[in-house]
Amino acid sequence: MISAQEFIARQDRLLAQCGPNSVCIVPAAGLVTRSRDTEYTFRQDSDFWYLTGFEEPNAWLILSNHSRYGESYRAMVVQDKDKSAEIWQGKRLGAEAALSRFSLDEAFELQELEEALLASIQGQDNLYFGLGHNEAHDKLITEALNTLRDAPKESLAPRAIHDFRPILHEMRLFKSACEVAVMKAAGEITARAHKRAMQFAAPGCFEYQLEAEIHHEFAMAGVRSPAYSTIVGSGENACVLHYVQNNAQVNDGDLILIDAGAEYQGYAADITRTFPANGTFSQAQRDIYSVVLKAQKSVLDMLAPSVTLSEAMLHSAEIITQGLVDLGILEGSVAENLQSESWRQFYMHGLGHFLGLDVHDVGNYKIEGEDRPLKPGMVITVEPGIYISRDSDVPDKYKGIGIRIEDDVVITATGVDVLTSDVPKEIEEIEALMKKS
């Protein structure tokens, strides 16, 4: 769990990177209508969660380093205490309790929002706000600015408006020890879910039943929702990269690709495993699987500080291309296929991505146009794959095979720490686990 002290330290780090006499305003997410008078399950805005850990909607965080406050100022606007609303929707923290819980200088109820925004922006040299993310939020800030600009004697509006997100997203890119521990726990929960699905799987079951097994394991561990839409693709459905229909019946001889991750305390896991529905890989399936596994393990061995994701991607492409040539799926030499990038018809996505509060987490992959070297504290996925559709011009035994193997790793000073190693990926280990069921 992330401590209250760590949230405050994050606020202080953000504020320290703002110009002098600045206010930084970060709004929470709101409820989103699902149908008529029902809402989707609430999910907090990732930036707001990173700075506060507060789970209620419609809140605002206000930070300032203006000299009028002394060293710093922190305030929040939260939903009003409302007995009627709380009967229907549950307890609200309220401004009074927020003061102590978040170590605030001031706390306001939502009905005081416009007044609080106006007072906090007035007289500041700089305003840091994420314009363009939410139209309603933008309107409130714009109205406050216009009020201050129209002051009768002198403008009290900030001279400059900046986007806080580049600063904050660079902070989010590097995970603390506590964050890594939470992501490790998310990986362990997700690993149990994948193993549960492997042991449930059998010819004749439906993809949505495997999805239910995954989500059941999540819920039993306190995870209310997955980090993203769960992918369960059997047979040729595994060749659809973001297949989420999950409604087909599994056939004997199919491979099943499951890409699923728990969202635990706000942080995402992202694991993919591919396994045979009947518990035994065919020889053709073994051939393709072994190539993907070799590529993934080789990349895990090479990852370390100073390596770039582009270099790791190319390394995985070299191994996969060699394997496809050896199996007769690609014609010509390895060098020729790498030059023409013919392998991309079977391996069409990237090797991985940043992972954190968002499954495709924030952070720049390039710095001044150059590939960014990996550094300790970054968390990434490593997910090579091979996908051979039925209309591909390849030997028939390989048609309809889709395989991806994905793990989450944190970059360390000497290499990587795999956060998702609890779920098997060796052929023999998968077959042994499935035979136990």
DARAQUI-V308070 format. One record per residue. N is the residue number from 1. RES is the residue in three letters. PSI is psi as a letter, one per 30 degrees, with the letter a starting at -180 (NA if undefined). OMEGA is omega in degrees with one decimal (none if undefined). NEAR is the number of other C-alpha atoms within 10 Angstrom. Layout:
n;res;psi;omega;near
N;RES;PSI;OMEGA;NEAR
N;RES;PSI;OMEGA;NEAR
//
This chain:
n;res;psi;omega;near
1;MET;k;178.2;10
2;ILE;k;-176.3;16
3;SER;l;175.7;10
4;ALA;e;179.8;14
5;GLN;e;179.6;11
6;GLU;e;176.6;15
7;PHE;e;179.2;17
8;ILE;e;178.9;17
9;ALA;e;177.3;13
10;ARG;e;177.3;17
11;GLN;e;-179.2;21
12;ASP;e;179.0;18
13;ARG;e;177.7;14
14;LEU;e;-177.3;18
15;LEU;e;-179.6;23
16;ALA;f;-179.5;14
17;GLN;f;173.6;11
18;CYS;l;176.9;19
19;GLY;l;177.6;15
20;PRO;l;-179.1;15
21;ASN;h;-177.2;18
22;SER;l;168.9;26
23;VAL;k;178.0;28
24;CYS;k;-175.4;25
25;ILE;k;-176.0;22
26;VAL;j;179.4;21
27;PRO;l;174.4;21
28;ALA;l;174.3;23
29;ALA;l;174.0;21
30;GLY;l;176.0;15
31;LEU;k;-178.8;15
32;VAL;k;-178.4;12
33;THR;k;175.5;11
34;ARG;e;175.4;10
35;SER;k;-179.1;8
36;ARG;c;-174.3;6
37;ASP;g;175.5;6
38;THR;l;-178.4;10
39;GLU;l;168.8;11
40;TYR;l;173.1;10
41;THR;k;-174.4;12
42;PHE;k;174.7;13
43;ARG;k;-174.9;17
44;GLN;k;172.3;20
45;ASP;k;-173.1;19
46;SER;e;179.6;20
47;ASP;e;179.5;20
48;PHE;e;178.8;19
49;TRP;e;-179.1;20
50;TYR;e;-176.4;22
51;LEU;f;-172.8;21
52;THR;e;-171.6;20
53;GLY;g;-177.0;18
54;PHE;k;-170.0;18
55;GLU;f;-177.5;17
56;GLU;l;177.5;18
57;PRO;l;167.9;18
58;ASN;g;178.4;15
59;ALA;l;176.7;21
60;TRP;k;174.1;23
61;LEU;k;-179.9;20
62;ILE;k;179.1;22
63;LEU;k;177.9;23
64;SER;k;173.4;30
65;ASN;g;-179.3;22
66;HIS;k;-176.9;20
67;SER;f;-178.9;13
68;ARG;f;-179.2;12
69;TYR;f;-172.5;12
70;GLY;b;-175.6;9
71;GLU;e;-179.4;9
72;SER;l;-179.7;17
73;TYR;k;176.0;20
74;ARG;k;-179.7;22
75;ALA;l;174.1;23
76;MET;k;169.9;26
77;VAL;k;-176.6;26
78;VAL;l;179.5;27
79;GLN;k;178.4;20
80;ASP;k;166.2;16
81;LYS;k;-173.7;16
82;ASP;j;-174.9;12
83;LYS;e;-179.0;12
84;SER;e;180.0;9
85;ALA;e;-177.3;12
86;GLU;f;174.5;11
87;ILE;e;-177.6;9
88;TRP;e;-167.4;8
89;GLN;f;178.6;9
90;GLY;l;-175.6;11
91;LYS;k;174.1;12
92;ARG;k;-178.1;17
93;LEU;e;-178.6;16
94;GLY;l;-173.6;18
95;ALA;e;-176.1;21
96;GLU;e;179.4;14
97;ALA;e;179.8;11
98;ALA;e;-179.3;19
99;LEU;e;-177.1;17
100;SER;e;-177.2;12
101;ARG;e;-174.9;12
102;PHE;g;177.7;19
103;SER;h;-174.9;14
104;LEU;l;169.8;17
105;ASP;e;176.7;14
106;GLU;l;173.9;17
107;ALA;k;-175.9;25
108;PHE;l;171.7;22
109;GLU;l;-173.8;17
110;LEU;e;178.6;20
111;GLN;f;178.3;12
112;GLU;g;-171.6;14
113;LEU;e;-175.6;18
114;GLU;e;178.9;14
115;GLU;e;-179.5;12
116;ALA;e;178.5;21
117;LEU;e;-178.9;19
118;LEU;e;-178.2;19
119;ALA;e;-176.8;13
120;SER;e;-178.8;21
121;ILE;e;-174.7;25
122;GLN;k;175.1;19
123;GLY;g;178.7;19
124;GLN;k;173.9;22
125;ASP;e;-175.5;18
126;ASN;k;171.9;22
127;LEU;k;175.0;27
128;TYR;j;-175.9;23
129;PHE;k;-178.5;20
130;GLY;i;179.3;19
131;LEU;k;174.9;17
132;GLY;f;-178.6;10
133;HIS;e;-176.8;9
134;ASN;k;-174.0;12
135;GLU;e;-179.1;9
136;ALA;e;177.7;10
137;HIS;e;178.8;17
138;ASP;e;-177.3;15
139;LYS;e;179.5;12
140;LEU;e;179.8;14
141;ILE;e;-179.8;19
142;THR;e;178.9;13
143;GLU;e;177.6;14
144;ALA;e;179.5;21
145;LEU;e;-179.5;20
146;ASN;e;177.0;13
147;THR;e;-179.5;15
148;LEU;e;178.5;20
149;ARG;f;-177.6;16
150;ASP;g;178.6;12
151;ALA;k;-170.4;11
152;PRO;e;-174.2;8
153;LYS;e;179.8;7
154;GLU;l;178.6;9
155;SER;k;177.5;16
156;LEU;g;-178.2;20
157;ALA;l;175.9;23
158;PRO;k;178.7;20
159;ARG;f;-176.3;11
160;ALA;k;176.0;11
161;ILE;k;-177.3;17
162;HIS;l;175.3;16
163;ASP;j;180.0;14
164;PHE;f;-170.7;20
165;ARG;e;176.6;18
166;PRO;e;178.0;14
167;ILE;e;-175.3;15
168;LEU;e;-177.6;21
169;HIS;f;173.1;16
170;GLU;e;175.0;12
171;MET;e;-177.4;17
172;ARG;f;-177.6;25
173;LEU;e;-176.6;21
174;PHE;j;-173.6;19
175;LYS;k;174.6;19
176;SER;l;177.6;15
177;ALA;e;178.6;11
178;CYS;e;178.3;13
179;GLU;e;178.8;19
180;VAL;e;179.0;21
181;ALA;e;177.6;15
182;VAL;e;-179.9;22
183;MET;e;174.3;30
184;LYS;e;177.6;24
185;ALA;e;176.5;22
186;ALA;e;178.3;27
187;GLY;e;179.9;30
188;GLU;e;176.4;19
189;ILE;e;-179.1;26
190;THR;e;178.5;32
191;ALA;e;178.0;30
192;ARG;e;-179.9;18
193;ALA;e;178.6;26
194;HIS;e;178.9;29
195;LYS;e;177.5;21
196;ARG;e;179.9;20
197;ALA;e;177.6;21
198;MET;e;-176.8;29
199;GLN;f;177.5;20
200;PHE;e;-170.3;15
201;ALA;k;175.9;24
202;ALA;l;175.1;22
203;PRO;k;179.6;15
204;GLY;f;176.2;13
205;CYS;l;179.7;16
206;PHE;l;-179.7;19
207;GLU;e;-178.4;23
208;TYR;f;175.2;19
209;GLN;e;175.3;17
210;LEU;e;174.9;27
211;GLU;e;179.3;23
212;ALA;e;177.1;15
213;GLU;e;178.4;19
214;ILE;e;-175.1;28
215;HIS;e;175.9;24
216;HIS;e;179.7;15
217;GLU;e;175.8;21
218;PHE;e;-174.6;24
219;ALA;e;-179.4;14
220;MET;f;177.7;10
221;ALA;g;178.4;16
222;GLY;g;178.2;13
223;VAL;j;-174.6;20
224;ARG;f;-179.7;16
225;SER;l;174.9;16
226;PRO;l;-179.7;20
227;ALA;f;179.9;21
228;TYR;l;-178.7;17
229;SER;k;-176.7;15
230;THR;k;178.8;24
231;ILE;k;172.3;26
232;VAL;j;-177.3;28
233;GLY;j;177.9;31
234;SER;l;179.8;30
235;GLY;b;-177.3;23
236;GLU;f;176.7;19
237;ASN;f;178.4;25
238;ALA;f;179.0;28
239;CYS;f;175.5;23
240;VAL;j;-166.7;13
241;LEU;e;-179.5;17
242;HIS;h;179.5;14
243;TYR;k;-179.1;18
244;VAL;g;178.0;17
245;GLN;e;173.8;14
246;ASN;h;-175.3;18
247;ASN;g;-176.6;14
248;ALA;l;173.9;16
249;GLN;k;-176.6;16
250;VAL;k;-179.2;21
251;ASN;l;174.0;18
252;ASP;k;-177.8;15
253;GLY;f;177.4;18
254;ASP;k;159.2;26
255;LEU;l;176.6;28
256;ILE;k;176.1;30
257;LEU;k;176.6;29
258;ILE;k;176.1;28
259;ASP;j;-173.8;26
260;ALA;k;178.8;25
261;GLY;k;175.8;30
262;ALA;k;168.8;35
263;GLU;j;-173.7;28
264;TYR;k;-178.3;26
265;GLN;h;176.6;19
266;GLY;f;-172.9;22
267;TYR;k;-172.7;25
268;ALA;k;161.1;29
269;ALA;l;-176.3;32
270;ASP;j;-177.0;29
271;ILE;k;169.8;26
272;THR;k;171.9;24
273;ARG;k;178.3;23
274;THR;k;-173.6;25
275;PHE;l;-177.6;25
276;PRO;k;-178.4;27
277;ALA;e;-177.2;26
278;ASN;g;174.9;21
279;GLY;f;-178.4;24
280;THR;k;176.3;19
281;PHE;k;168.8;20
282;SER;l;-178.8;14
283;GLN;e;179.4;11
284;ALA;e;177.4;15
285;GLN;e;177.0;20
286;ARG;e;-178.2;14
287;ASP;e;-177.7;16
288;ILE;e;-178.8;22
289;TYR;e;-177.7;25
290;SER;e;177.9;17
291;VAL;e;-179.5;23
292;VAL;e;-179.7;25
293;LEU;e;177.6;23
294;LYS;e;179.6;16
295;ALA;e;-177.7;26
296;GLN;e;-178.5;25
297;LYS;e;179.2;14
298;SER;e;177.2;15
299;VAL;e;178.6;23
300;LEU;e;178.7;18
301;ASP;e;-175.3;10
302;MET;f;-175.6;14
303;LEU;k;-179.1;22
304;ALA;l;174.7;20
305;PRO;k;-179.8;18
306;SER;f;174.2;11
307;VAL;k;176.1;16
308;THR;l;176.2;18
309;LEU;e;178.0;22
310;SER;e;177.5;16
311;GLU;e;178.8;15
312;ALA;e;177.4;22
313;MET;e;179.9;19
314;LEU;e;178.7;15
315;HIS;e;178.7;18
316;SER;e;179.2;27
317;ALA;e;179.0;23
318;GLU;e;-179.3;18
319;ILE;e;179.8;19
320;ILE;e;177.9;27
321;THR;e;177.3;28
322;GLN;e;-179.9;19
323;GLY;e;180.0;21
324;LEU;e;175.3;21
325;VAL;e;-179.4;16
326;ASP;e;-178.0;15
327;LEU;f;179.5;17
328;GLY;g;178.8;11
329;ILE;e;172.5;18
330;LEU;k;178.0;19
331;GLU;l;-179.6;14
332;GLY;a;-178.1;10
333;SER;l;176.6;13
334;VAL;e;-179.0;19
335;ALA;e;-179.7;12
336;GLU;e;-179.0;12
337;ASN;e;175.1;19
338;LEU;e;-180.0;16
339;GLN;e;-178.2;10
340;SER;f;-176.4;9
341;GLU;h;178.2;13
342;SER;f;178.7;14
343;TRP;f;-176.3;22
344;ARG;f;176.2;15
345;GLN;f;179.7;13
346;PHE;f;-178.5;20
347;TYR;i;-165.3;23
348;MET;f;179.2;13
349;HIS;l;178.8;14
350;GLY;l;-177.7;17
351;LEU;e;-175.8;23
352;GLY;a;-176.3;19
353;HIS;l;174.2;18
354;PHE;k;-177.2;22
355;LEU;k;179.1;26
356;GLY;b;176.9;26
357;LEU;f;171.7;25
358;ASP;k;-178.8;18
359;VAL;e;167.3;20
360;HIS;i;-165.2;16
361;ASP;l;-178.3;19
362;VAL;l;179.3;22
363;GLY;k;-179.8;19
364;ASN;k;177.4;14
365;TYR;f;178.1;16
366;LYS;k;174.7;11
367;ILE;j;-177.6;9
368;GLU;h;175.9;7
369;GLY;f;-178.7;7
370;GLU;k;178.1;9
371;ASP;k;-176.0;15
372;ARG;k;175.8;16
373;PRO;k;175.5;16
374;LEU;k;179.0;19
375;LYS;l;177.8;19
376;PRO;k;-179.1;17
377;GLY;f;174.2;21
378;MET;k;174.9;22
379;VAL;k;-178.4;26
380;ILE;l;170.4;26
381;THR;l;174.8;22
382;VAL;j;-167.0;30
383;GLU;i;174.3;27
384;PRO;l;179.3;28
385;GLY;l;173.0;28
386;ILE;k;-176.9;25
387;TYR;j;-174.7;25
388;ILE;j;-177.8;22
389;SER;l;-176.4;21
390;ARG;f;178.7;14
391;ASP;g;176.9;9
392;SER;k;178.1;15
393;ASP;i;-177.4;12
394;VAL;l;174.6;16
395;PRO;k;-173.3;10
396;ASP;e;-174.5;11
397;LYS;f;-179.3;11
398;TYR;f;-175.9;21
399;LYS;k;177.7;18
400;GLY;g;179.0;21
401;ILE;k;174.2;25
402;GLY;k;-175.9;30
403;ILE;k;170.7;29
404;ARG;k;175.7;26
405;ILE;k;-172.4;23
406;GLU;k;173.4;22
407;ASP;l;178.2;25
408;ASP;k;-177.3;27
409;VAL;k;171.5;27
410;VAL;k;178.3;25
411;ILE;k;178.5;21
412;THR;a;-178.7;17
413;ALA;f;-174.9;10
414;THR;f;-177.4;10
415;GLY;b;178.6;18
416;VAL;l;168.9;22
417;ASP;j;-179.1;16
418;VAL;k;-176.4;19
419;LEU;f;-171.3;23
420;THR;h;-173.2;24
421;SER;f;-174.7;16
422;ASP;f;-179.9;15
423;VAL;k;-173.9;22
424;PRO;l;174.8;18
425;LYS;f;172.7;19
426;GLU;k;-177.0;12
427;ILE;e;-177.0;17
428;GLU;e;179.8;11
429;GLU;e;178.1;12
430;ILE;e;-179.2;22
431;GLU;e;179.8;20
432;ALA;e;179.1;14
433;LEU;e;-177.9;15
434;MET;e;177.7;22
435;LYS;f;178.8;13
436;LYS;f;-177.5;8
437;SER;NA;none;12
//
